């Protein structure tokens, strides 16, 4: 890399980050010796700032070596290589930040769990004033402590993977909407059974009423909703896995799970199927929790109308999972327009020329990061060409989801050859034939 360009970019990034003050633990921002989560987060932020500064300089035409100034193709490839190298540094710092996040998130989730148990205790004490303490209140608190202890044990065992969030994270390292909803229904069902079990142990005289609260006719609605969400979680995983294997859906692993994953698609855009699934089942869970609080001597009675609404939501969610995505496709390949002033603007494709590949799905959702863009490859006959990163102010002009530009290497044999794009997810497009002239 040009030392002057690198030095200026790094200095700009350091000035942008150090202007905000010192690390809360007394270390400078991004101090390499600081292994605390704040240091990892700040180190990643500085790496991103350095990359953005470098990209903007290249987009403005600055920082190029003089020896490459005469060749547009060589300059573009050199810029792409430097940006790809800087992007790998950003990815490395992102993995360090993710590791620090995993080690701290399990402690936070444990605090939230025990905070909820504490809030229940405060609520029980407040509502007991005047009404008096009851066996149901004792059973509720005991069930809350048992549930919190089990979740704490889960968090401890999976502390390196996010604690209690570990079972809710899918294979793409995102929070799974279907798993989260199914876990919520199972949690409230188990909590309700624990409440009845504690009541039965403390007040055996109410045995008949408590056992009637577990009758199938009374709990059919709750069991139906809980079972349907569990089935939806399994079917969603099977549908996604089958479509990925068939290359009808592209999945790129996320850096780390985020709460927004429950309401968005892989690209971070709001998903109607996910939003309606979360909203409908949140309302149903709130209704179920109120019924349990009002009638703690039996399992919550979920009305069949609410159960039907939840079932419709499940069908809509699974339909959305089946319909999302699509296979990347090459629609056309044309000779890229040469620079202004060139005399051969209308000519066949020859080795050394740039070609523009037009289609869809070249940049799958979640693969917009520069290190993922640098993994895009084009097969031209038997030759593999890495797609160069072409920076512009605020981003890249190539590659994009619908078009990318690559040079035709001299190793390509003249004649009819096939062009095929391999995306960052590993999916392959159709083969598109072109004629390469001598």
C-alpha positions, 0 to 999 in steps of 0.5 A: 500500500502507498505509505502516504495514503495509508498514513493519512487515512490512519491519521484521519481515523485516529483524529476522528476517534480520539476527539471524543475522549478517553476510554472509560477504563483509562485506556486510549481508544483502540489501545491494543493492550486493552482486552475489555469489551469497550476496547474491542468495540472501540478497536473495531470502530477505529478499523471501520473509520480507517477503511472508510477514510481509505475508500473515500480517498481512492474514490476521489482519485487520491493515493494512487502510485505514480507508476500505475497512473498510466493504466486504468486497469492496473490502478483499479486492481491495485485499489481493489487489492488494498481495499480488500486487505483493509476490509479483512482487517475490519473483519478481524476486528469485528470478530474480536468485538463479537467474541467480547460481546458473547462473553458479556451478553450472558451476564446481562441476560442473567441479570435480566432474568433475575430482574424479572424474578425480582419484579415479580416479587415486588408485584406480589408484595404490592398486590398482597397489601390488603388482600393478604398472602396466598398459596398462589403467590408462594407458588408463583415466586417459587416457580420464578426462582426455579425457572431463573435458576434453570436459565442461569444454568443454561447461560453458564453452560453456553456462556461462550455462545451468548448464554440463554440466547444460544438455543435461539440463534440459527445456523446463520448466527442470527436470532431466529424468530421461530425459535424465539416464539416457540421458546416463549410459549414453552417457557410460559407453559413450563412456568404454569406447570411449575406453579401448579406443581408447587401449589399441589405440594404446598396445599394438597387439600386442593388436589382435585381443583389443581388436577382439574386445571390440567385436564386436556379439554381445558388446556387444548388451546394452549397445547395447540398454540405451543405445538404449532409454534414448535412445529413451525420452528422445525419446519422453518429450519428444514425449508431454509436448509433445503432451499439453501442446498438447492441454491434457491436461497442464499444465506450469509453468516452474520457477524453476531446476533442482534435483537433486530433479527427478530423483525428483519430479513438478512439484509436488515430490512423489515420483514412482514412475515416476521413482524406479524408473527412476533406481534400476534404471538406477543399479544397472545402470550400477554393474554395467556400471562394475564389468564395465568395471573388471574387463575393460578390454580389451572393452566391458562385457557387459550380461547380457540379464536386466539388459537386460530389467529396464532395458527394463521400467523404460523402459516403466514410465517412459513409461507414467507420463509418458503417465498423469500430469496431466489437463485442468483441469475445472469441475464446478459453479458456485454462489453463494458463501455471503454473510457472516454475518447477510445476509438473502439467503443463498438467492438467484439469482446477480446481478452483484456477488455472489461465485461459488464455482467447484468442480472440479479442476486449477485450480492446476497442479503447480509453480504454488503460488507467489503470483505464479503464483496471481495469474495465474489468470483466470476468464471470465464471459461476455465479462468477464475476472476475475482471481482475488483472493488470499484470505490465511489463516494459512500460505497462501491459502483461494482460489484452490486446486486444487479451488475458487476464489471470484470476484465477478461484475462489473457488466459481465456482462450478465444472462442465461445466460453461460459460466464458464471458468477459465484457469490459470497454465499457459495451459490452459482448462477446459470452459465451464460455463453459469450464469444471472445475474439482474437 
